[in-house]
């Protein structure tokens, strides 16, 4: 996706493969170019039919320290993390009100066979209310975007949500571009509850809402519409990135084709400026507390992968004992959420951390591509290898760690019904870009601080681990 004017703060920001390239079926299929996967199409690999009967559960163990954080030095004192214990609430302990369970399973009905996709349940009510509420499962956790997007078809009653309109009563619609296409829908106000945290009046996107009709031509030109569970890979997308709004000041200042629209009467929908307060927004800053960021905890998994993995989404950074940063280092990001990295000797000035991308995506001159038919975009080293990684935040914080990469064909078709893998990588044909997708998150405490939010490790935006 282009990073032109108005797109620098756009949902995918030209990177996120998110769920739209994550549809795993019984057949090899393609997903759209751009984003985390670069240009062209990326093969999608099915799981063995036996997965439903052989699956076991892997659960995140309580963390006592940030033992998986990189060996790191910090040269920016403002981002030195506070001391204390790391997050320690067990995934099964839902009495901790700032914790919800992350599930990595084979996906919802209508989109089964998913791999490496983290899901949570969300509860949506009318804005400011606690009646007529609806709980939606299999909503994808995506640190590469900002804002909640729910399929209209996943709601039993969409009429309880309040349309966002202009002074004349025209409804706002939004077109959101992803790697494989776009989502089109209305902008609604809703009350969102996650665990014990509530955003009482949150602007969200309702994908496929007939109230705003079909997508305008300028939106349809962005690719295929992602308006069903099968196409999206889930029932919605929970964007928990560093940005407060999904577009920001550019859309506030001017109408931009392919972004926000006003829809009214028989005139259809026309591109329109969208005030910041009405833009689809990252929900965490709307919470009464624990509102400066999130912590994602996923357990370590072995080279063979795992099945039905359970982890934790913890709200707040340094607001309670269960979200203290401990030894984790805060890596300041730029306005798009990026830091710089050197991986296997190659420089990647545009590196980002995206739980909604199912694999690692980067252009490598050292790793061989797979030769099996339809797997040419994946990497297949002759033996499992470990990539040496160094990272540097815009605040000067530096760190070093390693990432495993294995033969993607053998790993993904290794049987045992596994649907979580920490060592699969694919090519991104954009030089200088490294997408630390979900494999990076396994076995780590990963913090995402919202822009301008205050934390014990300094103000966001930053990524901490």
DRENBASE-289723 format. One record per residue (C-alpha): x, y, z; residue in one letter. Coordinates in steps of 0.2 Angstrom, whole numbers, plus 2048, in hexadecimal, padded with zeros to 3 digits. Each point is the difference from the previous one (the first is absolute). Last residue first. Example, Ala and Ser with C-alpha at 12.3 -4.5 7.8 and 13.67 -1.06 7.14 Angstrom:
BEGIN
c1:844 c2:7FB c3:824 res:s .
c1:7FA c2:7EF c3:803 res:a .
***
This chain:
BEGIN
c1:834 c2:7E0 c3:87E res:x .
c1:7F9 c2:811 c3:7FD res:x .
c1:7F9 c2:809 c3:7F1 res:x .
c1:7FF c2:812 c3:801 res:x .
c1:7F4 c2:80F c3:7FD res:x .
c1:7FF c2:805 c3:80E res:x .
c1:807 c2:80A c3:80E res:x .
c1:80D c2:7FA c3:80C res:x .
c1:803 c2:7EF c3:808 res:x .
c1:7F5 c2:802 c3:80F res:x .
c1:7F2 c2:804 c3:7F3 res:x .
c1:7F8 c2:810 c3:7FA res:x .
c1:7F6 c2:7FF c3:7EF res:x .
c1:806 c2:80C c3:7F2 res:x .
c1:7FE c2:7F2 c3:7F3 res:x .
c1:7F9 c2:7F0 c3:807 res:x .
c1:80D c2:7F4 c3:808 res:x .
c1:801 c2:7EE c3:7FA res:x .
c1:808 c2:7F3 c3:80C res:x .
c1:806 c2:7EF c3:7FA res:x .
c1:803 c2:7F3 c3:80E res:x .
c1:809 c2:7F2 c3:7F6 res:x .
c1:7FF c2:7ED c3:7FD res:x .
c1:7F6 c2:802 c3:7F0 res:x .
c1:7FF c2:812 c3:7FA res:x .
c1:80D c2:7FF c3:7F2 res:x .
c1:7F6 c2:7F2 c3:7F7 res:x .
c1:7F1 c2:80C c3:7FF res:x .
c1:808 c2:80C c3:7F4 res:x .
c1:810 c2:80A c3:801 res:x .
c1:7FE c2:808 c3:7EF res:x .
c1:810 c2:806 c3:7F9 res:x .
c1:801 c2:80D c3:7F3 res:x .
c1:811 c2:806 c3:7F8 res:x .
c1:7FC c2:7F9 c3:7EF res:x .
c1:7EE c2:7FD c3:7FB res:x .
c1:7FE c2:7EF c3:7F9 res:x .
c1:7FA c2:7F9 c3:811 res:x .
c1:805 c2:7ED c3:800 res:x .
c1:7FA c2:7F3 c3:80C res:x .
c1:804 c2:7FA c3:811 res:x .
c1:7FB c2:7F1 c3:80B res:x .
c1:809 c2:7FD c3:810 res:x .
c1:7F4 c2:804 c3:80F res:x .
c1:7F1 c2:7F5 c3:7FA res:x .
c1:7EE c2:7FE c3:807 res:x .
c1:7F3 c2:7F6 c3:7F7 res:x .
c1:806 c2:7EE c3:804 res:x .
c1:7F6 c2:7F1 c3:7FA res:x .
c1:80E c2:7F4 c3:803 res:x .
c1:805 c2:800 c3:7EE res:x .
c1:810 c2:808 c3:7FA res:x .
c1:7F8 c2:809 c3:7F1 res:x .
c1:804 c2:811 c3:806 res:x .
c1:811 c2:7FC c3:807 res:x .
c1:806 c2:7F6 c3:7F1 res:x .
c1:7FA c2:80D c3:7F4 res:x .
c1:806 c2:80E c3:80A res:x .
c1:812 c2:7FA c3:802 res:x .
c1:805 c2:808 c3:810 res:x .
c1:804 c2:811 c3:807 res:x .
c1:804 c2:804 c3:812 res:x .
c1:802 c2:812 c3:806 res:x .
c1:80E c2:807 c3:80B res:x .
c1:802 c2:80E c3:80C res:x .
c1:809 c2:811 c3:801 res:x .
c1:7FB c2:811 c3:807 res:x .
c1:802 c2:812 c3:7FE res:x .
c1:7F7 c2:80F c3:808 res:x .
c1:805 c2:810 c3:7F7 res:x .
c1:7EF c2:809 c3:801 res:x .
c1:7FC c2:7FC c3:7EE res:x .
c1:801 c2:7EE c3:805 res:x .
c1:80F c2:7F5 c3:7FB res:x .
c1:7FF c2:7ED c3:7FC res:x .
c1:80D c2:7F2 c3:7FE res:x .
c1:7FB c2:7EF c3:7F9 res:x .
c1:80A c2:7F0 c3:7FD res:x .
c1:7F6 c2:7F4 c3:7F6 res:x .
c1:800 c2:7EE c3:806 res:x .
c1:7FF c2:7F2 c3:7F4 res:x .
c1:7F7 c2:7F0 c3:7FE res:x .
c1:808 c2:7F6 c3:7F2 res:x .
c1:800 c2:801 c3:7ED res:x .
c1:7F7 c2:811 c3:801 res:x .
c1:7EF c2:801 c3:7F9 res:x .
c1:7F9 c2:811 c3:7FF res:x .
c1:7EF c2:803 c3:7FA res:x .
c1:7FB c2:80A c3:7F0 res:x .
c1:803 c2:7F1 c3:7F4 res:x .
c1:7F4 c2:7F5 c3:809 res:x .
c1:7F4 c2:7FD c3:7F2 res:x .
c1:80A c2:7F1 c3:7F9 res:x .
c1:80E c2:7FB c3:80C res:x .
c1:810 c2:80A c3:7FD res:x .
c1:800 c2:809 c3:810 res:x .
c1:80A c2:810 c3:800 res:x .
c1:812 c2:800 c3:806 res:x .
c1:805 c2:80C c3:80F res:x .
c1:80F c2:80B c3:7FD res:x .
c1:7FA c2:80F c3:7F6 res:x .
c1:7F1 c2:802 c3:80A res:x .
c1:7F0 c2:80B c3:7FE res:x .
c1:7F5 c2:7FF c3:80F res:x .
c1:7F0 c2:7F9 c3:807 res:x .
c1:7FF c2:7F6 c3:810 res:x .
c1:7F0 c2:7F6 c3:801 res:x .
c1:7ED c2:803 c3:805 res:x .
c1:7FF c2:812 c3:7FE res:x .
c1:7F3 c2:807 c3:80D res:x .
c1:80D c2:800 c3:80E res:x .
c1:809 c2:80D c3:7F7 res:x .
c1:811 c2:807 c3:806 res:x .
c1:809 c2:80C c3:7F5 res:x .
c1:810 c2:803 c3:7F6 res:x .
c1:803 c2:80D c3:7F3 res:x .
c1:813 c2:804 c3:801 res:x .
c1:804 c2:7EE c3:7FC res:x .
c1:812 c2:7FD c3:7FE res:x .
c1:807 c2:7EF c3:7FB res:x .
c1:80D c2:7F6 c3:80A res:x .
c1:7F5 c2:7F2 c3:805 res:x .
c1:7F3 c2:80D c3:806 res:x .
c1:805 c2:812 c3:804 res:x .
c1:7F1 c2:80A c3:806 res:x .
c1:7F8 c2:811 c3:801 res:x .
c1:7F0 c2:806 c3:809 res:x .
c1:7EF c2:802 c3:7F9 res:x .
c1:7EF c2:805 c3:808 res:x .
c1:7FB c2:80C c3:7F2 res:x .
c1:804 c2:810 c3:80A res:x .
c1:811 c2:7F9 c3:804 res:x .
c1:803 c2:7F3 c3:80D res:x .
c1:809 c2:800 c3:811 res:x .
c1:807 c2:7F0 c3:806 res:x .
c1:7FB c2:7FD c3:812 res:x .
c1:80B c2:7F2 c3:808 res:x .
c1:7F8 c2:7F2 c3:80A res:x .
c1:809 c2:7FC c3:811 res:x .
c1:7F0 c2:802 c3:80A res:x .
c1:7F3 c2:808 c3:7F5 res:x .
c1:7F2 c2:800 c3:80D res:x .
c1:7F0 c2:7F9 c3:7F9 res:x .
c1:7FA c2:7F4 c3:80D res:x .
c1:806 c2:80B c3:80F res:x .
c1:7F4 c2:80E c3:7FA res:x .
c1:801 c2:810 c3:7F6 res:x .
c1:811 c2:7FD c3:7F9 res:x .
c1:7F9 c2:7FD c3:7EF res:x .
c1:7EE c2:7FF c3:7FE res:x .
c1:7F5 c2:7F2 c3:7F9 res:x .
c1:805 c2:7EE c3:800 res:x .
c1:7FD c2:7F4 c3:7F1 res:x .
c1:804 c2:7EF c3:806 res:x .
c1:805 c2:7EF c3:7F8 res:x .
c1:7F8 c2:7F0 c3:7FB res:x .
c1:806 c2:7F4 c3:7F2 res:x .
c1:7F4 c2:7F5 c3:7F8 res:x .
c1:80D c2:7F6 c3:7F8 res:x .
c1:813 c2:802 c3:800 res:x .
c1:80F c2:801 c3:7F5 res:x .
c1:80D c2:7F2 c3:7FB res:x .
c1:80E c2:80C c3:804 res:x .
c1:7FA c2:802 c3:812 res:x .
c1:7F4 c2:80D c3:807 res:x .
c1:803 c2:80E c3:80D res:x .
c1:7F0 c2:807 c3:807 res:x .
c1:7F8 c2:810 c3:7FA res:x .
c1:7FF c2:810 c3:80A res:x .
c1:7FA c2:810 c3:7F8 res:x .
c1:801 c2:80F c3:80B res:x .
c1:7F5 c2:810 c3:7FC res:x .
c1:801 c2:813 c3:800 res:x .
c1:7FD c2:810 c3:80A res:x .
c1:7EE c2:7FC c3:805 res:x .
c1:801 c2:7F5 c3:810 res:x .
c1:7F2 c2:80C c3:806 res:x .
c1:7F0 c2:808 c3:7FB res:x .
c1:802 c2:7F7 c3:7EF res:x .
c1:7FF c2:80B c3:7F0 res:x .
c1:813 c2:800 c3:7FE res:x .
c1:7FE c2:7ED c3:7FD res:x .
c1:7F4 c2:801 c3:7F2 res:x .
c1:80B c2:805 c3:7F1 res:x .
c1:7F5 c2:80B c3:7F6 res:x .
c1:7F4 c2:801 c3:7F1 res:x .
c1:7FF c2:812 c3:7FD res:x .
c1:7F3 c2:80B c3:808 res:x .
c1:80B c2:809 c3:80C res:x .
c1:80D c2:804 c3:7F3 res:x .
c1:7F3 c2:808 c3:7F4 res:x .
c1:7FE c2:7F7 c3:7EF res:x .
c1:803 c2:809 c3:7F0 res:x .
c1:7F4 c2:7F9 c3:7F2 res:x .
c1:801 c2:7F5 c3:7F1 res:x .
c1:7EF c2:7FE c3:7F8 res:x .
c1:7F3 c2:7F3 c3:802 res:x .
c1:7F0 c2:7FE c3:7F6 res:x .
c1:7F6 c2:80F c3:7FB res:x .
c1:7EF c2:7F7 c3:802 res:x .
c1:7FF c2:805 c3:812 res:x .
c1:810 c2:801 c3:80A res:x .
c1:811 c2:7F9 c3:802 res:x .
c1:80F c2:809 c3:806 res:x .
c1:810 c2:7F8 c3:7FE res:x .
c1:810 c2:7FC c3:809 res:x .
c1:810 c2:7F8 c3:7F8 res:x .
c1:803 c2:7FA c3:7EF res:x .
c1:7FE c2:812 c3:7F8 res:x .
c1:806 c2:80D c3:80D res:x .
c1:7F6 c2:80E c3:806 res:x .
c1:80B c2:80C c3:809 res:x .
c1:806 c2:806 c3:811 res:x .
c1:7F9 c2:7F3 c3:80C res:x .
c1:805 c2:7F2 c3:7F4 res:x .
c1:812 c2:806 c3:800 res:x .
c1:7FF c2:803 c3:813 res:x .
c1:7FD c2:7EE c3:805 res:x .
c1:7FD c2:7F1 c3:7F5 res:x .
c1:7FC c2:7F1 c3:80B res:x .
c1:7FF c2:80A c3:810 res:x .
c1:80A c2:7FF c3:810 res:x .
c1:810 c2:7F8 c3:7F8 res:x .
c1:80B c2:7F4 c3:809 res:x .
c1:7F7 c2:7F0 c3:7FA res:x .
c1:7F1 c2:7F7 c3:808 res:x .
c1:7F5 c2:7FD c3:7F1 res:x .
c1:7F3 c2:7F3 c3:805 res:x .
c1:7FA c2:7F8 c3:7F0 res:x .
c1:7EF c2:7F7 c3:7FC res:x .
c1:7F7 c2:7F0 c3:7FE res:x .
c1:810 c2:7F7 c3:7FB res:x .
c1:809 c2:7FA c3:7F1 res:x .
c1:7FB c2:810 c3:7F6 res:x .
c1:7FB c2:7F7 c3:7F0 res:x .
c1:7F7 c2:7F1 c3:808 res:x .
c1:7F8 c2:80B c3:80D res:x .
c1:7F9 c2:80C c3:7F3 res:x .
c1:803 c2:812 c3:7FA res:x .
c1:812 c2:800 c3:7FA res:x .
c1:7FD c2:809 c3:7EF res:x .
c1:80D c2:7FC c3:7F3 res:x .
c1:80C c2:80E c3:7FA res:x .
c1:803 c2:812 c3:803 res:x .
c1:7F5 c2:806 c3:7F1 res:x .
c1:7F0 c2:7FB c3:80A res:x .
c1:804 c2:80F c3:80B res:x .
c1:801 c2:80D c3:7F2 res:x .
c1:7F1 c2:7F8 c3:7F9 res:x .
c1:7F6 c2:803 c3:80F res:x .
c1:7FC c2:7F1 c3:80B res:x .
c1:7EE c2:7FA c3:800 res:x .
c1:7F2 c2:806 c3:80B res:x .
c1:804 c2:80B c3:810 res:x .
c1:7F2 c2:7F8 c3:80A res:x .
c1:804 c2:7EF c3:7F9 res:x .
c1:80E c2:7FE c3:80D res:x .
c1:80D c2:7F5 c3:7F7 res:x .
c1:80D c2:804 c3:80E res:x .
c1:7FA c2:809 c3:80F res:x .
c1:80F c2:80C c3:804 res:x .
c1:801 c2:806 c3:812 res:x .
c1:7FF c2:811 c3:809 res:x .
c1:800 c2:7FC c3:812 res:x .
c1:7F4 c2:807 c3:80D res:x .
c1:802 c2:7F6 c3:811 res:x .
c1:811 c2:7F8 c3:7FD res:x .
c1:7FF c2:7F3 c3:80E res:x .
c1:80D c2:7F6 c3:809 res:x .
c1:7FB c2:7F1 c3:80B res:x .
c1:804 c2:7F3 c3:7F3 res:x .
c1:7FE c2:809 c3:7F0 res:x .
c1:7F0 c2:80B c3:7FF res:x .
c1:7FC c2:80B c3:7F1 res:x .
c1:7F2 c2:80D c3:800 res:x .
c1:7FC c2:805 c3:7EF res:x .
c1:800 c2:80E c3:7F4 res:x .
c1:7FF c2:7FC c3:7ED res:x .
c1:80A c2:804 c3:7F1 res:x .
c1:7F8 c2:7F7 c3:7F1 res:x .
c1:808 c2:7F3 c3:7F5 res:x .
c1:80D c2:7FB c3:7F3 res:x .
c1:80F c2:7F5 c3:803 res:x .
c1:80E c2:7FF c3:7F3 res:x .
c1:80B c2:7F5 c3:7F6 res:x .
c1:80E c2:7F3 c3:803 res:x .
c1:80D c2:80B c3:808 res:x .
c1:7F3 c2:80A c3:809 res:x .
c1:7F7 c2:810 c3:7FC res:x .
c1:7F2 c2:807 c3:80B res:x .
c1:7F1 c2:809 c3:7F8 res:x .
c1:7F5 c2:809 c3:80C res:x .
c1:7EF c2:806 c3:801 res:x .
c1:7F8 c2:80F c3:808 res:x .
c1:7EE c2:803 c3:800 res:x .
c1:7F7 c2:80F c3:7FA res:x .
c1:7F5 c2:809 c3:80E res:x .
c1:803 c2:812 c3:7FA res:x .
c1:80C c2:803 c3:80E res:x .
c1:80B c2:7F1 c3:7FC res:x .
c1:7FC c2:7EF c3:806 res:x .
c1:807 c2:7F2 c3:80A res:x .
c1:7F3 c2:7F2 c3:801 res:x .
c1:7FB c2:7FA c3:811 res:x .
c1:801 c2:7ED c3:804 res:x .
c1:7EF c2:7F7 c3:805 res:x .
c1:7FC c2:7FE c3:7EE res:x .
c1:80D c2:7F3 c3:7FD res:x .
c1:7F6 c2:7F2 c3:808 res:x .
c1:807 c2:7EE c3:7FF res:x .
c1:811 c2:806 c3:7FC res:x .
c1:80D c2:7F6 c3:7F7 res:x .
c1:7F8 c2:804 c3:7EF res:x .
c1:805 c2:812 c3:803 res:x .
c1:812 c2:7FB c3:801 res:x .
c1:809 c2:809 c3:80D res:x .
c1:80F c2:80C c3:7FF res:x .
c1:808 c2:807 c3:810 res:x .
c1:80D c2:80D c3:7FE res:x .
c1:813 c2:802 c3:7FE res:x .
c1:80B c2:7F5 c3:7F5 res:x .
c1:810 c2:7F5 c3:801 res:x .
c1:7FD c2:7FA c3:811 res:x .
c1:7F2 c2:7F5 c3:7FA res:x .
c1:7F6 c2:7F5 c3:80B res:x .
c1:7F3 c2:7F7 c3:7F5 res:x .
c1:7EE c2:7FE c3:806 res:x .
c1:7FB c2:7EE c3:801 res:x .
c1:7F1 c2:802 c3:80C res:x .
c1:7F3 c2:80E c3:800 res:x .
c1:7F6 c2:803 c3:810 res:x .
c1:7F0 c2:80B c3:7FD res:x .
c1:7F9 c2:80C c3:80C res:x .
c1:7EE c2:806 c3:7FF res:x .
c1:803 c2:808 c3:812 res:x .
c1:80F c2:807 c3:807 res:x .
c1:7FF c2:812 c3:7F9 res:x .
c1:80C c2:80E c3:7FD res:x .
c1:800 c2:7FD c3:7ED res:x .
c1:7F5 c2:7F1 c3:7FC res:x .
c1:809 c2:7F0 c3:805 res:x .
c1:80E c2:7F6 c3:7F9 res:x .
c1:809 c2:7F2 c3:809 res:x .
c1:811 c2:7F9 c3:7FA res:x .
c1:807 c2:7EF c3:7FF res:x .
c1:812 c2:7FE c3:7FB res:x .
c1:80A c2:7F8 c3:7F1 res:x .
c1:812 c2:7FE c3:7FC res:x .
c1:803 c2:7F9 c3:7EE res:x .
c1:80F c2:7F5 c3:7FD res:x .
c1:7F7 c2:7F3 c3:7F5 res:x .
c1:7EE c2:800 c3:7FA res:x .
c1:7F7 c2:7F0 c3:7FA res:x .
c1:7EE c2:805 c3:804 res:x .
c1:7F9 c2:810 c3:7F8 res:x .
c1:7ED c2:7FD c3:7FF res:x .
c1:7FF c2:7FB c3:812 res:x .
c1:80E c2:809 c3:809 res:x .
c1:812 c2:7FD c3:800 res:x .
c1:80D c2:7F2 c3:801 res:x .
c1:806 c2:805 c3:812 res:x .
c1:80B c2:80D c3:807 res:x .
c1:7F6 c2:807 c3:80F res:x .
c1:804 c2:810 c3:80A res:x .
c1:7F9 c2:801 c3:811 res:x .
c1:7FB c2:810 c3:808 res:x .
c1:808 c2:809 c3:80E res:x .
c1:7FD c2:812 c3:808 res:x .
c1:7F2 c2:7F9 c3:80B res:x .
c1:80A c2:7F3 c3:808 res:x .
c1:7F2 c2:7F4 c3:804 res:x .
c1:804 c2:7F8 c3:7F0 res:x .
c1:80D c2:7F4 c3:807 res:x .
c1:802 c2:7F3 c3:7F3 res:x .
c1:80D c2:80A c3:7F7 res:x .
c1:80B c2:802 c3:80F res:x .
c1:803 c2:811 c3:807 res:x .
c1:813 c2:803 c3:802 res:x .
c1:805 c2:80F c3:7F5 res:x .
c1:812 c2:805 c3:804 res:x .
c1:807 c2:803 c3:812 res:x .
c1:807 c2:811 c3:804 res:x .
c1:80D c2:80D c3:7F9 res:x .
c1:7FA c2:80E c3:7F5 res:x .
c1:805 c2:800 c3:7EE res:x .
c1:80E c2:80B c3:7FA res:x .
c1:7F7 c2:80B c3:7F3 res:x .
c1:804 c2:811 c3:806 res:x .
c1:812 c2:7FB c3:803 res:x .
c1:804 c2:7FE c3:7ED res:x .
c1:810 c2:7F6 c3:7FE res:x .
c1:7F9 c2:7EF c3:804 res:x .
c1:809 c2:7F0 c3:7FF res:x .
c1:7F8 c2:7EF c3:7FC res:x .
c1:801 c2:7ED c3:802 res:x .
c1:7EF c2:7FD c3:7F9 res:x .
c1:7F0 c2:7FC c3:80A res:x .
c1:7FC c2:7EE c3:803 res:x .
c1:803 c2:800 c3:812 res:x .
c1:7F4 c2:80F c3:803 res:x .
c1:7FE c2:7FA c3:812 res:x .
c1:7F3 c2:7F5 c3:80A res:x .
c1:7F5 c2:7FC c3:7F1 res:x .
c1:7F1 c2:7F5 c3:803 res:x .
c1:7FF c2:7F2 c3:7F3 res:x .
c1:7F8 c2:803 c3:7F0 res:x .
c1:7F5 c2:7F1 c3:7FB res:x .
c1:803 c2:7F3 c3:7F3 res:x .
c1:7F1 c2:7F5 c3:7FC res:x .
c1:800 c2:7F0 c3:7F7 res:x .
c1:7FA c2:7FC c3:7EE res:x .
c1:7FF c2:7EE c3:7F9 res:x .
c1:7EE c2:7FF c3:7FC res:x .
c1:7FC c2:810 c3:7F7 res:x .
c1:811 c2:800 c3:7F8 res:x .
c1:7FD c2:7F0 c3:7F7 res:x .
c1:7FB c2:808 c3:7F0 res:x .
c1:812 c2:807 c3:7FE res:x .
c1:801 c2:813 c3:7FF res:x .
c1:7FF c2:80A c3:7F0 res:x .
c1:80D c2:80C c3:7FA res:x .
c1:7FE c2:811 c3:7F8 res:x .
c1:80B c2:805 c3:7F2 res:x .
c1:805 c2:812 c3:800 res:x .
c1:7FB c2:80B c3:7F1 res:x .
c1:809 c2:80E c3:7F7 res:x .
c1:808 c2:80E c3:808 res:x .
c1:806 c2:801 c3:812 res:x .
c1:7FA c2:7F4 c3:80D res:x .
c1:7FF c2:80C c3:80E res:x .
c1:7F6 c2:80C c3:7F7 res:x .
c1:800 c2:7FF c3:7ED res:x .
c1:7F8 c2:7F1 c3:7F7 res:x .
c1:7F0 c2:7F8 c3:801 res:x .
c1:7FD c2:7EE c3:807 res:x .
c1:801 c2:7F0 c3:7F6 res:x .
c1:7FA c2:7EF c3:803 res:x .
c1:806 c2:7EF c3:803 res:x .
c1:7F2 c2:7F4 c3:805 res:x .
c1:7F8 c2:7FA c3:810 res:x .
c1:7FF c2:812 c3:806 res:x .
c1:80B c2:80C c3:809 res:x .
c1:7FA c2:812 c3:7FF res:x .
c1:80E c2:80B c3:807 res:x .
c1:804 c2:80D c3:7F3 res:x .
c1:7F1 c2:80B c3:805 res:x .
c1:803 c2:7FC c3:813 res:x .
c1:80E c2:80D c3:801 res:x .
c1:80D c2:802 c3:7F2 res:x .
c1:804 c2:810 c3:808 res:x .
c1:80C c2:80B c3:7F7 res:x .
c1:7FB c2:80E c3:7F5 res:x .
c1:7FA c2:80A c3:80F res:x .
c1:7F3 c2:7F2 c3:804 res:x .
c1:7F4 c2:80C c3:809 res:x .
c1:805 c2:810 c3:7F7 res:x .
c1:80B c2:80C c3:80A res:x .
c1:80C c2:803 c3:7F1 res:x .
c1:7F1 c2:7FE c3:7F4 res:x .
c1:7FA c2:812 c3:7FF res:x .
c1:80E c2:805 c3:7F4 res:x .
c1:808 c2:7F1 c3:7F8 res:x .
c1:806 c2:7F1 c3:80A res:x .
c1:7F9 c2:7F4 c3:7F2 res:x .
c1:7FA c2:7EF c3:804 res:x .
***
